[in-house]
Amino acid sequence: MPLSALSKSLRLPVIAAPMFIVSNPELVIAQVRSGIVGSFPALNARPASQLDEWLHRITEETRGCAAPFAVNLIVHRTNTRLEEDLAMLEKWKVPLVITSLGANVQVNAAVHGWGGMVLHDVIDDMFARKAVEKGADGLIAVAAGAGGHAGPQSPFALMQEIRSWFDGPVALSGAIANGRSILAAQAMGADFAYIGTPWIATTEANADQGYKQAIVDGHAADIVNSSLFTGVHGNYLRPSIVAAGMDPDNLPHGDKSQMDFGSGGNTAAKAWKDIWGSGQGIGAIRAVETVAERVERLAAQYQSAKDELRIRAGIA
């Protein structure tokens, strides 16, 4: 299915972001069955041989669903599994691949070879242009406020620069946690809202109960941006940093040369196991619920926001 037609097949124009450790087959299957794109990082399947099992299960249990699933590949030299994981994605003809940390011509060509499509994470216009030049089909604009490795730019600035030259598919990420924000993302020019943090506080997510409750209890003021934990700036929950024995207001800078996604190579505390990632939108999340319940809530909010705009515009 072309990316341009994907949003019409979804219940909501939403792509669930792949989250390290948190995104597992149960979460992805529930997301797809609820009518949105579900995704997970290939690195979550450990050992690497488990990726085959996960893809088999997800493929079988989402067969016939209108929404596809996606797999995230870290395209960075520190990912020693890239070639092996790419081969497994080809075996299962994964329909949508999300690439991060390095646009790669060879990876894009391989995905296109089996009929798949590629969305690439970008944090600014320069990286967006490079990604498209190297063959990405669409972009994920990761703006300020997003969980994990967030960009520094306002979503308004980022989207208007990308849309000044690119008319292909774009998903917008950054503190999107209710239906009104999904509609706002579309108003800014995005085709999809790219949502991560709200799925942490679901029963299907592979997250510690304390992590889920921290999302429910938290607000935007509880988010700390730091490069310490992986070598790249990311957003994390203040209580988890405090629990690890560190001062969230006085964290040293991380070292990019020690970039380590998943094992927390820059500290004894491990990102994302001990230091919990989160976006600034957590103030909208007030309970742990099932994926189906969360999608239902988002859909109702989205429709309500659309109806409200029609009333304001005087449209019956």
C-alpha positions in Angstrom: 0.0 0.0 0.0 1.4 3.4 -0.9 2.2 5.7 2.0 -0.1 8.3 0.5 -3.0 5.9 0.8 -2.1 4.6 4.2 -3.9 7.2 6.3 -7.2 6.3 4.6 -7.0 2.7 5.8 -6.4 3.7 9.4 -8.9 4.4 12.1 -6.7 7.3 13.2 -3.8 8.9 11.3 -1.4 7.6 13.9 1.9 5.7 13.8 2.9 4.2 17.2 6.6 5.0 17.8 8.9 2.1 18.4 10.2 2.2 22.0 13.3 0.4 23.2 12.3 -2.5 25.6 8.7 -1.2 25.9 7.5 -2.2 22.4 6.9 -6.0 22.2 4.7 -8.2 20.0 1.7 -7.9 22.4 1.8 -4.1 22.1 2.3 -4.0 18.3 -0.5 -6.6 17.7 -2.9 -4.6 19.9 -2.0 -1.3 18.1 -2.6 -2.8 14.6 -5.8 -4.5 15.6 -7.0 -1.1 17.0 -6.5 0.5 13.6 -3.2 2.3 13.9 0.3 1.5 12.7 2.1 -0.5 15.4 5.9 -0.7 15.5 8.9 -2.0 17.5 12.7 -1.7 17.3 14.4 -4.8 15.9 16.9 -4.6 18.8 14.1 -5.4 21.2 14.2 -9.0 20.0 17.0 -10.5 22.0 18.8 -12.6 21.1 18.7 -11.7 17.4 17.2 -15.1 16.5 14.1 -14.1 18.4 13.3 -11.5 15.7 12.2 -14.3 13.4 9.8 -15.5 16.0 8.4 -12.0 16.6 7.9 -11.3 12.9 6.2 -14.6 12.4 3.8 -14.0 15.3 3.0 -10.4 14.4 2.5 -11.3 10.7 0.1 -14.1 11.6 -1.9 -12.3 14.3 -2.4 -9.1 12.3 -3.2 -10.8 9.0 -6.3 -9.2 7.5 -6.0 -6.0 9.5 -6.2 -2.7 7.6 -3.3 -1.2 9.5 0.3 -2.5 8.8 3.1 -2.8 11.3 6.6 -1.3 11.1 10.0 -2.3 12.4 12.7 0.2 13.4 16.3 -0.2 12.4 19.1 1.8 14.0 21.3 2.6 11.0 24.4 3.6 13.1 27.8 2.0 13.1 27.3 0.9 16.7 24.5 -1.5 15.6 26.4 -4.7 14.8 23.1 -6.5 14.1 22.0 -4.2 11.2 22.8 -6.6 8.3 21.4 -9.6 10.1 18.2 -7.8 11.1 17.7 -6.4 7.6 17.9 -9.9 6.2 15.2 -11.0 8.6 12.9 -8.1 7.6 13.4 -9.1 4.0 12.4 -12.7 4.8 9.1 -11.5 6.3 8.6 -8.7 3.7 8.0 -6.1 6.5 5.8 -3.5 4.9 7.1 -0.4 6.7 10.6 0.2 8.0 11.5 3.1 10.2 15.2 4.0 10.1 17.1 6.1 12.7 20.5 7.6 13.2 21.8 7.6 9.7 20.1 7.6 6.3 21.5 4.7 4.3 21.2 4.2 0.6 21.8 0.5 0.7 19.2 -0.1 3.5 16.6 1.9 1.6 17.3 0.0 -1.7 17.0 -3.3 0.1 13.6 -2.4 1.6 12.4 -1.2 -1.8 13.6 -4.4 -3.3 11.0 -6.4 -1.3 8.3 -3.8 -1.8 8.6 -2.2 1.6 8.6 1.6 2.3 11.0 3.6 4.5 10.3 6.4 6.9 13.4 8.1 8.4 13.7 10.0 11.7 14.9 13.6 11.3 15.4 16.4 13.8 15.9 19.3 11.3 15.6 20.3 7.7 19.2 19.4 6.8 18.8 15.8 7.9 15.4 15.7 6.2 17.0 16.7 2.8 19.7 14.1 3.2 17.2 11.4 4.0 15.1 12.0 0.9 18.3 12.3 -1.2 19.3 8.9 0.0 16.0 7.3 -0.9 13.6 7.5 2.1 10.0 7.4 1.1 8.9 9.6 3.9 10.0 11.4 7.0 9.4 11.4 10.8 9.8 14.9 12.1 11.0 14.5 15.7 10.3 17.9 17.3 11.0 19.3 20.8 9.0 17.5 23.5 9.2 14.0 22.0 10.2 11.1 24.2 13.6 9.5 23.9 16.0 11.1 21.4 14.0 14.3 20.7 15.0 17.1 18.4 15.4 20.7 19.7 13.1 22.5 17.3 9.5 23.6 17.6 7.1 21.4 15.5 5.9 24.6 13.8 9.4 25.5 12.6 10.3 21.9 11.7 7.1 21.2 9.7 7.1 24.5 7.8 10.6 24.1 6.6 10.1 20.5 5.5 6.8 21.3 3.8 8.4 24.2 1.9 10.1 21.6 -0.4 8.8 18.1 0.4 5.3 16.9 -0.5 5.8 13.3 0.5 4.5 11.5 3.6 5.5 13.1 7.0 4.8 11.9 10.5 5.1 14.5 13.3 6.4 13.6 16.8 6.6 15.7 19.9 4.3 15.6 23.0 1.2 14.3 21.0 -0.9 12.6 23.6 -4.6 13.4 22.8 -6.9 13.6 19.8 -6.8 17.3 19.6 -3.0 17.2 19.1 -3.4 14.6 16.3 -5.6 17.0 14.5 -3.1 19.8 15.2 -0.3 17.8 13.6 -2.4 17.5 10.5 -3.1 21.2 10.5 0.6 21.8 10.5 1.0 19.7 7.4 1.7 16.2 8.8 0.0 13.1 7.4 0.4 11.2 10.6 0.9 11.8 14.3 3.8 9.8 15.6 3.0 8.8 19.2 5.2 7.0 21.8 4.8 7.9 25.4 1.0 7.2 25.8 1.6 3.5 24.9 3.9 3.0 27.8 1.0 3.4 30.2 -0.9 0.5 28.6 -1.4 -3.0 29.9 0.2 -4.6 26.9 3.5 -2.5 27.1 6.6 -4.3 28.3 7.3 -1.7 31.0 7.8 -1.9 34.7 4.6 -1.0 36.7 6.5 1.8 38.4 7.4 3.2 34.9 3.7 3.1 33.9 2.6 4.8 37.1 5.3 7.5 36.7 3.8 8.3 33.3 0.4 8.6 34.8 1.6 10.7 37.7 3.9 12.9 35.6 3.7 16.3 34.0 5.8 18.2 31.4 7.9 19.7 34.2 9.0 16.2 35.1 10.9 15.7 31.9 14.7 16.2 31.8 16.7 16.6 28.6 20.2 15.1 28.8 22.9 13.5 26.6 24.5 11.6 29.5 22.7 8.3 29.1 23.3 7.4 25.5 25.6 10.2 24.2 22.7 11.8 22.3 20.2 14.3 23.8 17.0 12.7 25.0 14.0 13.3 27.3 13.7 11.3 30.5 11.6 11.1 33.6 13.0 13.1 36.5 12.0 10.5 39.2 13.9 7.7 37.5 17.1 9.9 37.4 16.6 10.6 41.1 16.0 7.0 41.9 19.3 6.1 40.2 21.1 8.4 42.7 21.8 11.3 40.3 20.9 15.0 40.4 18.7 15.7 37.4 19.5 19.4 37.5 23.3 18.8 37.4 24.0 16.0 34.9 27.3 16.0 33.0 27.2 15.8 29.2 27.4 12.4 27.5 30.1 11.3 25.1 29.0 10.6 21.5 32.0 8.4 21.0 30.4 6.0 23.6 27.0 6.1 21.9 25.3 3.0 23.1 21.6 2.5 22.4 20.0 0.3 25.0 22.8 -0.5 27.5 23.5 3.0 28.9 27.2 2.9 28.2 27.8 6.4 29.7 26.5 5.6 33.2 26.0 2.6 35.5 22.3 3.2 35.2 20.9 1.8 32.0 18.8 3.7 29.5 16.0 2.7 29.1 15.8 0.1 31.8 16.6 2.3 34.8 16.4 5.8 33.2 13.0 6.0 31.8 12.3 7.9 28.6 9.2 10.0 28.2 7.8 12.9 26.2 6.4 16.1 27.5 2.9 15.2 26.7 2.4 13.0 29.8 0.1 15.5 31.5 -2.7 14.2 29.3 -2.2 10.6 30.5 -4.2 9.9 33.6 -4.6 6.1 33.8 -3.1 2.8 32.7 -5.5 1.2 30.2 -5.5 -1.2 27.3 -4.3 -0.1 23.8 -7.9 -0.5 22.6 -9.2 1.8 25.3 -6.5 4.4 24.6 -7.2 4.3 20.8 -10.9 4.7 21.5 -10.2 7.7 23.7 -8.0 9.3 21.1 -10.5 8.7 18.4 -13.3 10.3 20.5 -11.1 13.3 21.2 -10.0 13.6 17.6 -13.6 13.6 16.4 -14.6 16.1 19.1 -11.8 18.5 18.0 -12.9 18.2 14.4 -16.5 18.9 15.3 -15.4 21.9 17.4 -13.5 23.4 14.5 -16.5 23.0 12.2 -18.7 24.9 14.8 -16.1 27.7 15.1 -16.0 28.0 11.3 -19.7 28.0 11.0 -19.8 24.8 9.1 -22.9 22.6 9.7 
